[in-house]
Amino acid sequence: MQPHIDKSSHHKKRSVVLLSGGLDSTTTLAIALSEGFEVYAMSFRYGQRNKIELDHAKHNARELGAKQHIIIDIDLRIFGASALTADIEVPKNRSDIEVSEGIPITYVPARNTIFLSYAVAWAEVLSSDTIFIGVNAIDYSGYPDCRPEYIHAYQTMANLATQTGVESKTELKIRTPLIDKSKADIIKTGTALGVDYTHTLSCYDPDKDGRACGKCDSCKLRKKGFAEAGIPDPTLYI
């Protein structure tokens, strides 16, 4: 079923926000809304180990005030090669040195490229010139598709590949408001905007009840962020 578009709201500036249900993407959603955008949130059920994050995405899209939220079904398990989409053990209790070296097995091949391609398509249909994605190049796990140079290159490609980009005088912009923020700064920003981080999940390997493992790279970064921000961590850990 195609997403409904409210034609009466064409005068408002629109944005597509990629929303996973995690800490970073939820903060990005709040930032887009705080800037006055009419937000169209997009999530993916892609065969990820952490499907419970989508329940949080639904909740936050509704509570924070997205105009519309859609969940797209694709299956990246057919490629595998990632601990998030295949029967591969998620690394736990890695040292800071280990986390900083190389690209971890939790990297999902070309995931952001795939997600952004869907976002570009919806933005074109919505006559939107802005896409928000919560990538971060400071407190992250070495993913190649979270770097500023990747985002810049993708934005260039998107403006060459779409009718809107070729014919319009307006350039499609891919906004990355968290790209140079520490996890602590992200948490402070979201808290100031009213984000309830109880309804976010960052864990790569939660249990069936949605409790975070507390030991994967993402959980460790999250714990460190709340501690450095001086804000109580509301996460339910195993």
Accessible surface in RSA format (square Angstrom, percent):
REM  Atomic radii and reference values for relative SASA: ProtOr
REM  Chains: A
REM  Algorithm: Lee & Richards
REM  Probe-radius: 1.40
REM  Slices: 20
REM RES _ NUM      All-atoms   Total-Side   Main-Chain    Non-polar    All polar
REM                ABS   REL    ABS   REL    ABS   REL    ABS   REL    ABS   REL
RES MET A   1   237.18 122.8 149.94  99.2  87.24 207.7 124.51 105.9 112.67 149.3
RES GLN A   2   160.83  89.9 145.76 106.5  15.07  35.9  49.97 106.4 110.87  84.1
RES PRO A   3    46.09  33.6  30.83  28.1  15.26  55.5  37.18  30.7   8.91  55.4
RES HIS A   4   138.04  75.4 126.58  88.0  11.45  29.3  97.23 100.2  40.81  47.5
RES ILE A   5    29.19  16.6  19.40  14.5   9.79  23.6  19.40  14.0   9.79  26.6
RES ASP A   6    36.62  25.7  34.29  34.1   2.34   5.5   7.45  17.5  29.17  29.1
RES LYS A   7   143.95  70.2 131.48  80.7  12.47  29.7  90.76  81.7  53.19  56.7
RES SER A   8    88.45  74.7  58.92  78.6  29.52  68.0  57.00 121.4  31.44  44.1
RES SER A   9     4.16   3.5   3.49   4.7   0.67   1.5   4.16   8.9   0.00   0.0
RES HIS A  10    92.41  50.5  69.86  48.6  22.55  57.7  56.18  57.9  36.23  42.2
RES HIS A  11   149.98  82.0 109.32  76.0  40.67 104.0  95.01  97.9  54.97  64.0
RES LYS A  12   104.09  50.8  92.16  56.5  11.93  28.4  50.60  45.5  53.49  57.0
RES LYS A  13   113.19  55.2  99.91  61.3  13.28  31.6  72.59  65.3  40.60  43.2
RES ARG A  14     9.31   3.9   3.97   2.0   5.34  12.7   3.95   5.4   5.36   3.3
RES SER A  15     0.00   0.0   0.00   0.0   0.00   0.0   0.00   0.0   0.00   0.0
RES VAL A  16     0.00   0.0   0.00   0.0   0.00   0.0   0.00   0.0   0.00   0.0
RES VAL A  17     0.00   0.0   0.00   0.0   0.00   0.0   0.00   0.0   0.00   0.0
RES LEU A  18    12.22   6.8  10.33   7.4   1.88   4.7  10.79   7.6   1.43   3.8
RES LEU A  19     2.84   1.6   0.00   0.0   2.84   7.1   0.68   0.5   2.16   5.8
RES SER A  20    48.96  41.4  41.91  55.9   7.05  16.2  37.74  80.4  11.22  15.7
RES GLY A  21     0.00   0.0   0.00   N/A   0.00   0.0   0.00   0.0   0.00   0.0
RES GLY A  22     8.24  10.2   0.00   N/A   8.24  10.2   8.24  22.6   0.00   0.0
RES LEU A  23     4.30   2.4   2.60   1.9   1.70   4.3   2.60   1.8   1.70   4.6
RES ASP A  24    30.12  21.1  28.11  28.0   2.01   4.8  11.00  25.9  19.12  19.1
RES SER A  25    11.01   9.3   9.56  12.8   1.45   3.3   9.56  20.3   1.45   2.0
RES THR A  26     0.00   0.0   0.00   0.0   0.00   0.0   0.00   0.0   0.00   0.0
RES THR A  27     0.00   0.0   0.00   0.0   0.00   0.0   0.00   0.0   0.00   0.0
RES THR A  28     0.00   0.0   0.00   0.0   0.00   0.0   0.00   0.0   0.00   0.0
RES LEU A  29     0.00   0.0   0.00   0.0   0.00   0.0   0.00   0.0   0.00   0.0
RES ALA A  30     5.09   4.7   1.61   2.5   3.49   7.9   2.82   4.0   2.27   6.0
RES ILE A  31    15.84   9.0  15.84  11.8   0.00   0.0  15.84  11.4   0.00   0.0
RES ALA A  32     0.00   0.0   0.00   0.0   0.00   0.0   0.00   0.0   0.00   0.0
RES LEU A  33    40.24  22.4  25.65  18.3  14.59  36.7  25.94  18.2  14.30  38.5
RES SER A  34    69.68  58.9  25.26  33.7  44.41 102.3  29.08  61.9  40.60  56.9
RES GLU A  35    65.93  37.9  48.45  36.7  17.48  41.6  34.22  66.2  31.71  25.9
RES GLY A  36    51.77  63.8   0.00   N/A  51.77  63.8  33.08  90.8  18.69  41.9
RES PHE A  37    22.96  11.5  15.46   9.6   7.51  19.5  15.61   9.5   7.35  21.0
RES GLU A  38    15.39   8.8   7.24   5.5   8.15  19.4  14.29  27.6   1.11   0.9
RES VAL A  39     0.72   0.5   0.00   0.0   0.72   1.7   0.00   0.0   0.72   2.0
RES TYR A  40     0.95   0.4   0.95   0.5   0.00   0.0   0.92   0.7   0.04   0.0
RES ALA A  41     0.00   0.0   0.00   0.0   0.00   0.0   0.00   0.0   0.00   0.0
RES MET A  42     3.44   1.8   2.90   1.9   0.55   1.3   2.90   2.5   0.55   0.7
RES SER A  43     1.25   1.1   0.00   0.0   1.25   2.9   1.25   2.7   0.00   0.0
RES PHE A  44     9.65   4.8   4.33   2.7   5.32  13.8   4.33   2.6   5.32  15.2
RES ARG A  45    84.37  35.4  82.54  42.1   1.83   4.4  31.13  42.5  53.25  32.3
RES TYR A  46     9.08   4.2   9.08   5.2   0.00   0.0   4.87   3.7   4.21   5.2
RES GLY A  47     8.95  11.0   0.00   N/A   8.95  11.0   3.28   9.0   5.67  12.7
RES GLN A  48     2.63   1.5   2.63   1.9   0.00   0.0   2.48   5.3   0.15   0.1
RES ARG A  49    87.80  36.9  59.98  30.6  27.83  66.3  31.12  42.5  56.69  34.4
RES ASN A  50    12.03   8.3  11.07  10.7   0.96   2.3   8.26  19.9   3.76   3.6
RES LYS A  51   100.73  49.1  94.42  57.9   6.30  15.0  68.88  62.0  31.84  33.9
RES ILE A  52    48.17  27.4  46.54  34.7   1.63   3.9  48.17  34.7   0.00   0.0
RES GLU A  53    19.61  11.3  19.61  14.8   0.00   0.0   0.00   0.0  19.61  16.0
RES LEU A  54     6.72   3.7   6.72   4.8   0.00   0.0   6.72   4.7   0.00   0.0
RES ASP A  55    84.58  59.2  77.85  77.5   6.72  15.9  25.98  61.1  58.60  58.4
RES HIS A  56    33.72  18.4  33.45  23.2   0.27   0.7  23.94  24.7   9.78  11.4
RES ALA A  57     0.00   0.0   0.00   0.0   0.00   0.0   0.00   0.0   0.00   0.0
RES LYS A  58    92.42  45.1  88.89  54.5   3.53   8.4  45.76  41.2  46.66  49.7
RES HIS A  59    45.58  24.9  45.10  31.3   0.48   1.2  28.99  29.9  16.58  19.3
RES ASN A  60     5.91   4.1   5.91   5.7   0.00   0.0   0.00   0.0   5.91   5.7
RES ALA A  61     2.95   2.7   2.22   3.4   0.74   1.7   2.53   3.6   0.43   1.1
RES ARG A  62   154.54  64.9 128.92  65.7  25.62  61.0  77.95 106.5  76.59  46.4
RES GLU A  63   109.74  63.0  78.91  59.7  30.83  73.4  19.98  38.6  89.76  73.3
RES LEU A  64    47.19  26.3  24.92  17.8  22.27  56.0  27.05  19.0  20.14  54.2
RES GLY A  65    45.28  55.8   0.00   N/A  45.28  55.8  27.50  75.5  17.78  39.8
RES ALA A  66    20.15  18.5   0.84   1.3  19.31  43.9   0.84   1.2  19.31  51.2
RES LYS A  67    90.09  44.0  59.89  36.7  30.21  71.9  34.95  31.5  55.14  58.7
RES GLN A  68    36.35  20.3  29.43  21.5   6.92  16.5  25.00  53.2  11.34   8.6
RES HIS A  69    45.45  24.8  18.31  12.7  27.13  69.4  12.28  12.7  33.16  38.6
RES ILE A  70    32.26  18.4  28.31  21.1   3.95   9.5  32.26  23.2   0.00   0.0
RES ILE A  71    41.81  23.8  14.95  11.1  26.86  64.7  14.95  10.8  26.86  72.9
RES ILE A  72    31.55  18.0  28.20  21.0   3.35   8.1  31.55  22.7   0.00   0.0
RES ASP A  73    95.61  67.0  70.33  70.0  25.28  59.8  34.77  81.8  60.84  60.7
RES ILE A  74    35.98  20.5  21.01  15.7  14.96  36.1  31.18  22.5   4.80  13.0
RES ASP A  75    56.10  39.3  47.20  47.0   8.89  21.0  26.23  61.7  29.87  29.8
RES LEU A  76    11.45   6.4  10.55   7.5   0.90   2.3  10.55   7.4   0.90   2.4
RES ARG A  77   131.68  55.3 114.50  58.4  17.18  40.9  32.26  44.1  99.42  60.3
RES ILE A  78   133.40  75.9  94.50  70.4  38.91  93.8 103.08  74.2  30.32  82.3
RES PHE A  79   141.21  70.6 112.59  69.7  28.62  74.5 117.60  71.3  23.61  67.6
RES GLY A  80     9.91  12.2   0.00   N/A   9.91  12.2   8.83  24.2   1.08   2.4
RES ALA A  81    63.92  58.8  38.87  60.0  25.05  57.0  49.23  69.3  14.69  38.9
RES SER A  82     0.00   0.0   0.00   0.0   0.00   0.0   0.00   0.0   0.00   0.0
RES ALA A  83     0.07   0.1   0.00   0.0   0.07   0.2   0.00   0.0   0.07   0.2
RES LEU A  84    12.45   6.9  11.01   7.9   1.44   3.6  11.50   8.1   0.96   2.6
RES THR A  85     8.62   6.1   0.39   0.4   8.23  19.6   4.15   5.6   4.47   6.8
RES ALA A  86    32.40  29.8  15.15  23.4  17.24  39.2  26.41  37.2   5.99  15.9
RES ASP A  87   155.70 109.1 119.81 119.2  35.89  84.9  42.87 100.9 112.83 112.5
RES ILE A  88    58.21  33.1  53.10  39.6   5.11  12.3  58.14  41.9   0.07   0.2
RES GLU A  89   151.40  86.9 130.55  98.8  20.86  49.7  56.42 109.1  94.99  77.6
RES VAL A  90     2.89   1.9   0.34   0.3   2.54   6.1   0.34   0.3   2.54   6.9
RES PRO A  91    33.86  24.7  22.32  20.3  11.54  41.9  33.05  27.3   0.81   5.0
RES LYS A  92    69.92  34.1  48.06  29.5  21.86  52.0  22.05  19.8  47.87  51.0
RES ASN A  93   101.81  70.2  77.49  74.9  24.31  58.5  27.71  66.7  74.10  71.6
RES ARG A  94    40.95  17.2  40.07  20.4   0.88   2.1  18.66  25.5  22.29  13.5
RES SER A  95    53.31  45.1  44.51  59.4   8.80  20.3  47.76 101.7   5.55   7.8
RES ASP A  96   113.77  79.7 104.46 104.0   9.31  22.0  37.86  89.1  75.92  75.7
RES ILE A  97   122.23  69.6 119.85  89.3   2.38   5.7 121.59  87.6   0.64   1.7
RES GLU A  98    85.56  49.1  82.42  62.4   3.14   7.5  28.65  55.4  56.91  46.5
RES VAL A  99    22.34  14.7  20.37  18.4   1.97   4.8  20.37  17.7   1.97   5.4
RES SER A 100    89.27  75.4  50.50  67.4  38.77  89.3  48.33 102.9  40.94  57.4
RES GLU A 101   111.46  64.0  96.04  72.7  15.42  36.7  38.55  74.6  72.91  59.5
RES GLY A 102    57.27  70.6   0.00   N/A  57.27  70.6  40.54 111.2  16.73  37.5
RES ILE A 103   100.52  57.2  69.24  51.6  31.29  75.4  69.62  50.1  30.91  83.9
RES PRO A 104    11.69   8.5   0.73   0.7  10.96  39.9   8.43   7.0   3.26  20.3
RES ILE A 105    72.76  41.4  62.80  46.8   9.96  24.0  67.86  48.9   4.90  13.3
RES THR A 106     1.90   1.4   1.82   1.8   0.08   0.2   1.78   2.4   0.13   0.2
RES TYR A 107    51.33  24.0  49.05  27.9   2.29   5.9  31.04  23.3  20.29  25.0
RES VAL A 108     3.86   2.5   2.05   1.9   1.81   4.4   2.05   1.8   1.81   4.9
RES PRO A 109    52.58  38.3  47.45  43.3   5.13  18.6  47.49  39.2   5.09  31.6
RES ALA A 110    44.99  41.4  39.51  61.0   5.48  12.5  44.08  62.1   0.91   2.4
RES ARG A 111    49.39  20.7  49.39  25.2   0.00   0.0   2.42   3.3  46.98  28.5
RES ASN A 112    14.29   9.9  14.29  13.8   0.00   0.0   0.11   0.3  14.19  13.7
RES THR A 113    51.05  36.3  51.05  51.8   0.00   0.0  41.04  55.1  10.01  15.1
RES ILE A 114    44.06  25.1  41.38  30.8   2.68   6.5  44.06  31.7   0.00   0.0
RES PHE A 115    23.71  11.9  23.71  14.7   0.00   0.0  23.71  14.4   0.00   0.0
RES LEU A 116     0.00   0.0   0.00   0.0   0.00   0.0   0.00   0.0   0.00   0.0
RES SER A 117    52.97  44.8  43.92  58.6   9.05  20.9  32.62  69.5  20.35  28.5
RES TYR A 118    83.30  38.9  78.78  44.8   4.53  11.8  52.66  39.6  30.65  37.8
RES ALA A 119     0.00   0.0   0.00   0.0   0.00   0.0   0.00   0.0   0.00   0.0
RES VAL A 120    13.52   8.9  12.80  11.6   0.72   1.7  12.80  11.1   0.72   2.0
RES ALA A 121    55.71  51.2  49.89  77.0   5.82  13.2  54.80  77.2   0.91   2.4
RES TRP A 122    14.47   5.8  11.28   5.5   3.19   7.5  14.13   7.5   0.34   0.6
RES ALA A 123     1.03   0.9   1.03   1.6   0.00   0.0   1.03   1.5   0.00   0.0
RES GLU A 124    54.30  31.2  41.45  31.4  12.85  30.6  22.59  43.7  31.71  25.9
RES VAL A 125    95.84  63.1  74.15  67.1  21.70  52.3  80.80  70.2  15.04  40.8
RES LEU A 126     0.21   0.1   0.00   0.0   0.21   0.5   0.00   0.0   0.21   0.6
RES SER A 127    90.11  76.1  56.41  75.3  33.70  77.6  33.91  72.2  56.20  78.7
RES SER A 128     4.35   3.7   0.00   0.0   4.35  10.0   2.01   4.3   2.34   3.3
RES ASP A 129    43.57  30.5  41.28  41.1   2.29   5.4  11.54  27.2  32.03  31.9
RES THR A 130     2.32   1.7   2.32   2.4   0.00   0.0   0.28   0.4   2.04   3.1
RES ILE A 131     0.00   0.0   0.00   0.0   0.00   0.0   0.00   0.0   0.00   0.0
RES PHE A 132     0.00   0.0   0.00   0.0   0.00   0.0   0.00   0.0   0.00   0.0
RES ILE A 133     9.37   5.3   9.37   7.0   0.00   0.0   9.37   6.7   0.00   0.0
RES GLY A 134    12.34  15.2   0.00   N/A  12.34  15.2   3.84  10.5   8.50  19.0
RES VAL A 135     8.90   5.9   4.96   4.5   3.94   9.5   8.88   7.7   0.01   0.0
RES ASN A 136     4.58   3.2   2.48   2.4   2.10   5.1   2.48   6.0   2.10   2.0
RES ALA A 137    28.17  25.9  13.31  20.5  14.86  33.8  13.31  18.7  14.86  39.4
RES ILE A 138    94.46  53.8  72.03  53.7  22.43  54.1  74.04  53.3  20.42  55.4
RES ASP A 139    21.46  15.0  17.62  17.5   3.84   9.1   1.98   4.7  19.48  19.4
RES TYR A 140    65.44  30.6  49.22  28.0  16.22  42.2  27.43  20.6  38.01  46.9
RES SER A 141     2.96   2.5   1.43   1.9   1.53   3.5   0.28   0.6   2.68   3.8
RES GLY A 142    23.08  28.5   0.00   N/A  23.08  28.5  15.07  41.3   8.01  17.9
RES TYR A 143    17.35   8.1  17.21   9.8   0.14   0.4  17.15  12.9   0.21   0.3
RES PRO A 144    34.02  24.8  31.21  28.4   2.81  10.2  33.45  27.6   0.57   3.5
RES ASP A 145    11.06   7.8  10.36  10.3   0.70   1.7   6.58  15.5   4.49   4.5
RES CYS A 146    14.29  10.8  14.29  15.9   0.00   0.0   0.00   0.0  14.29  15.4
RES ARG A 147    91.92  38.6  91.92  46.9   0.00   0.0  24.90  34.0  67.02  40.6
RES PRO A 148    69.86  50.9  63.55  57.9   6.32  23.0  66.44  54.9   3.42  21.3
RES GLU A 149   101.28  58.1  89.41  67.6  11.86  28.2  54.86 106.1  46.42  37.9
RES TYR A 150    37.08  17.3  31.49  17.9   5.58  14.5  37.08  27.9   0.00   0.0
RES ILE A 151    11.08   6.3  11.08   8.3   0.00   0.0  11.08   8.0   0.00   0.0
RES HIS A 152   125.39  68.5 120.77  83.9   4.62  11.8  83.52  86.1  41.86  48.7
RES ALA A 153    58.79  54.1  49.38  76.2   9.41  21.4  53.98  76.0   4.82  12.8
RES TYR A 154    14.09   6.6   9.72   5.5   4.37  11.4  10.68   8.0   3.41   4.2
RES GLN A 155    36.26  20.3  36.26  26.5   0.00   0.0   1.01   2.2  35.25  26.7
RES THR A 156    67.73  48.2  62.46  63.3   5.27  12.6  54.93  73.8  12.80  19.4
RES MET A 157    84.29  43.7  81.66  54.0   2.63   6.3  70.47  59.9  13.82  18.3
RES ALA A 158     0.97   0.9   0.14   0.2   0.83   1.9   0.97   1.4   0.00   0.0
RES ASN A 159    22.44  15.5  18.34  17.7   4.10   9.9  16.83  40.5   5.60   5.4
RES LEU A 160   135.34  75.4 115.43  82.6  19.91  50.1 115.75  81.3  19.59  52.7
RES ALA A 161    72.37  66.5  31.74  49.0  40.63  92.4  42.45  59.8  29.92  79.3
RES THR A 162    18.44  13.1  13.42  13.6   5.03  12.0  16.41  22.0   2.03   3.1
RES GLN A 163   123.75  69.2 109.98  80.4  13.77  32.8  36.41  77.5  87.34  66.2
RES THR A 164    42.13  30.0  36.34  36.8   5.79  13.8  30.84  41.4  11.29  17.1
RES GLY A 165    18.88  23.3   0.00   N/A  18.88  23.3   0.86   2.4  18.02  40.4
RES VAL A 166   107.48  70.7  76.72  69.5  30.76  74.1  82.01  71.3  25.46  69.1
RES GLU A 167   126.70  72.7  92.77  70.2  33.93  80.8  40.92  79.1  85.78  70.0
RES SER A 168    47.73  40.3  24.15  32.2  23.58  54.3  19.99  42.6  27.74  38.9
RES LYS A 169   217.15 105.9 174.23 106.9  42.92 102.2 126.56 113.9  90.58  96.5
RES THR A 170    62.19  44.2  55.73  56.5   6.46  15.4  26.78  36.0  35.41  53.5
RES GLU A 171    99.01  56.8  89.81  67.9   9.20  21.9  33.55  64.9  65.47  53.5
RES LEU A 172    11.29   6.3  10.26   7.3   1.02   2.6  10.67   7.5   0.62   1.7
RES LYS A 173    79.94  39.0  79.94  49.0   0.00   0.0  65.35  58.8  14.59  15.5
RES ILE A 174    11.38   6.5   0.00   0.0  11.38  27.4   0.00   0.0  11.38  30.9
RES ARG A 175    71.74  30.1  69.72  35.5   2.03   4.8  25.01  34.2  46.73  28.3
RES THR A 176    26.88  19.1  16.88  17.1  10.00  23.8   0.59   0.8  26.29  39.7
RES PRO A 177    28.65  20.9   8.33   7.6  20.32  73.9  21.62  17.9   7.03  43.7
RES LEU A 178     0.00   0.0   0.00   0.0   0.00   0.0   0.00   0.0   0.00   0.0
RES ILE A 179    28.31  16.1  27.74  20.7   0.58   1.4  27.74  20.0   0.58   1.6
RES ASP A 180   108.56  76.0  87.28  86.9  21.28  50.3  28.50  67.1  80.06  79.8
RES LYS A 181    60.47  29.5  59.28  36.4   1.18   2.8  20.99  18.9  39.48  42.1
RES SER A 182    31.16  26.3  28.78  38.4   2.38   5.5  23.83  50.8   7.32  10.3
RES LYS A 183    19.91   9.7  19.91  12.2   0.00   0.0   3.92   3.5  15.99  17.0
RES ALA A 184     7.52   6.9   7.43  11.5   0.09   0.2   7.43  10.5   0.09   0.2
RES ASP A 185    63.50  44.5  62.16  61.9   1.34   3.2   9.00  21.2  54.50  54.4
RES ILE A 186     0.00   0.0   0.00   0.0   0.00   0.0   0.00   0.0   0.00   0.0
RES ILE A 187     0.00   0.0   0.00   0.0   0.00   0.0   0.00   0.0   0.00   0.0
RES LYS A 188   101.77  49.7  95.39  58.5   6.39  15.2  50.32  45.3  51.46  54.8
RES THR A 189    35.16  25.0  28.39  28.8   6.77  16.1  24.02  32.3  11.14  16.8
RES GLY A 190     0.00   0.0   0.00   N/A   0.00   0.0   0.00   0.0   0.00   0.0
RES THR A 191    61.92  44.0  49.94  50.6  11.98  28.6  48.24  64.8  13.68  20.7
RES ALA A 192    90.47  83.2  48.16  74.3  42.31  96.3  59.97  84.4  30.50  80.8
RES LEU A 193    68.09  37.9  42.39  30.3  25.69  64.6  47.67  33.5  20.42  54.9
RES GLY A 194    54.30  67.0   0.00   N/A  54.30  67.0  34.12  93.6  20.19  45.2
RES VAL A 195    11.60   7.6   0.55   0.5  11.05  26.6   0.77   0.7  10.83  29.4
RES ASP A 196    75.67  53.0  65.94  65.6   9.72  23.0  35.39  83.3  40.28  40.2
RES TYR A 197     8.66   4.0   5.35   3.0   3.30   8.6   5.35   4.0   3.30   4.1
RES THR A 198    70.73  50.3  57.98  58.8  12.75  30.4  45.21  60.7  25.53  38.6
RES HIS A 199    56.10  30.7  56.10  39.0   0.00   0.0  31.55  32.5  24.54  28.6
RES THR A 200     4.49   3.2   0.00   0.0   4.49  10.7   0.00   0.0   4.49   6.8
RES LEU A 201     5.83   3.2   4.77   3.4   1.06   2.7   4.77   3.4   1.06   2.8
RES SER A 202    22.49  19.0  10.93  14.6  11.56  26.6  13.44  28.6   9.06  12.7
RES CYS A 203     1.28   1.0   0.00   0.0   1.28   3.0   0.00   0.0   1.28   1.4
RES TYR A 204    29.49  13.8  28.79  16.4   0.70   1.8  20.01  15.0   9.48  11.7
RES ASP A 205    37.92  26.6  33.95  33.8   3.98   9.4   0.35   0.8  37.57  37.5
RES PRO A 206    18.48  13.5   2.69   2.5  15.79  57.4   2.69   2.2  15.79  98.1
RES ASP A 207    33.30  23.3  21.71  21.6  11.59  27.4  30.62  72.1   2.68   2.7
RES LYS A 208   185.68  90.6 148.98  91.4  36.70  87.4 126.51 113.9  59.17  63.0
RES ASP A 209    95.67  67.0  63.89  63.6  31.78  75.1  23.55  55.4  72.12  71.9
RES GLY A 210    13.98  17.2   0.00   N/A  13.98  17.2   3.26   9.0  10.72  24.0
RES ARG A 211    87.02  36.5  87.02  44.4   0.00   0.0  11.56  15.8  75.47  45.7
RES ALA A 212     1.14   1.0   1.14   1.8   0.00   0.0   1.14   1.6   0.00   0.0
RES CYS A 213    13.50  10.2   5.49   6.1   8.02  18.8   5.82  14.8   7.68   8.3
RES GLY A 214     8.04   9.9   0.00   N/A   8.04   9.9   2.24   6.1   5.80  13.0
RES LYS A 215   107.18  52.3 106.56  65.4   0.63   1.5  51.96  46.8  55.23  58.8
RES CYS A 216     0.00   0.0   0.00   0.0   0.00   0.0   0.00   0.0   0.00   0.0
RES ASP A 217     4.29   3.0   2.82   2.8   1.47   3.5   1.87   4.4   2.42   2.4
RES SER A 218    18.11  15.3  15.31  20.4   2.81   6.5   2.39   5.1  15.72  22.0
RES CYS A 219     0.56   0.4   0.56   0.6   0.00   0.0   0.00   0.0   0.56   0.6
RES LYS A 220    68.38  33.4  62.19  38.2   6.19  14.7  49.64  44.7  18.73  20.0
RES LEU A 221    30.21  16.8  29.33  21.0   0.87   2.2  29.69  20.9   0.52   1.4
RES ARG A 222     4.09   1.7   4.09   2.1   0.00   0.0   4.03   5.5   0.07   0.0
RES LYS A 223    87.37  42.6  81.91  50.3   5.47  13.0  45.28  40.8  42.09  44.8
RES LYS A 224    94.12  45.9  87.21  53.5   6.92  16.5  74.05  66.6  20.08  21.4
RES GLY A 225     0.57   0.7   0.00   N/A   0.57   0.7   0.54   1.5   0.03   0.1
RES PHE A 226     3.49   1.7   3.20   2.0   0.28   0.7   3.20   1.9   0.28   0.8
RES ALA A 227    79.68  73.3  48.30  74.5  31.38  71.4  60.59  85.3  19.09  50.6
RES GLU A 228    98.34  56.5  67.12  50.8  31.23  74.3  40.30  78.0  58.04  47.4
RES ALA A 229    13.57  12.5   0.00   0.0  13.57  30.9   0.42   0.6  13.14  34.8
RES GLY A 230    65.73  81.1   0.00   N/A  65.73  81.1  36.09  99.0  29.64  66.4
RES ILE A 231    45.35  25.8  39.41  29.4   5.94  14.3  40.71  29.3   4.63  12.6
RES PRO A 232   117.92  85.9 100.83  91.9  17.09  62.1 112.73  93.1   5.19  32.3
RES ASP A 233    49.11  34.4  20.60  20.5  28.50  67.4  19.02  44.8  30.09  30.0
RES PRO A 234    53.09  38.7  26.20  23.9  26.89  97.8  38.24  31.6  14.85  92.3
RES THR A 235    20.46  14.6   3.16   3.2  17.30  41.2   7.40   9.9  13.06  19.8
RES LEU A 236   123.03  68.5 114.39  81.8   8.64  21.7 117.14  82.3   5.89  15.8
RES TYR A 237    54.64  25.5  37.70  21.5  16.94  44.1  37.70  28.3  16.94  20.9
RES ILE A 238   114.06  64.9  66.30  49.4  47.76 115.1  83.61  60.2  30.44  82.6
END  Absolute sums over single chains surface
CHAIN  1 A    11245.6       8711.0       2534.6       6467.7       4777.8
END  Absolute sums over all chains
TOTAL         11245.6       8711.0       2534.6       6467.7       4777.8
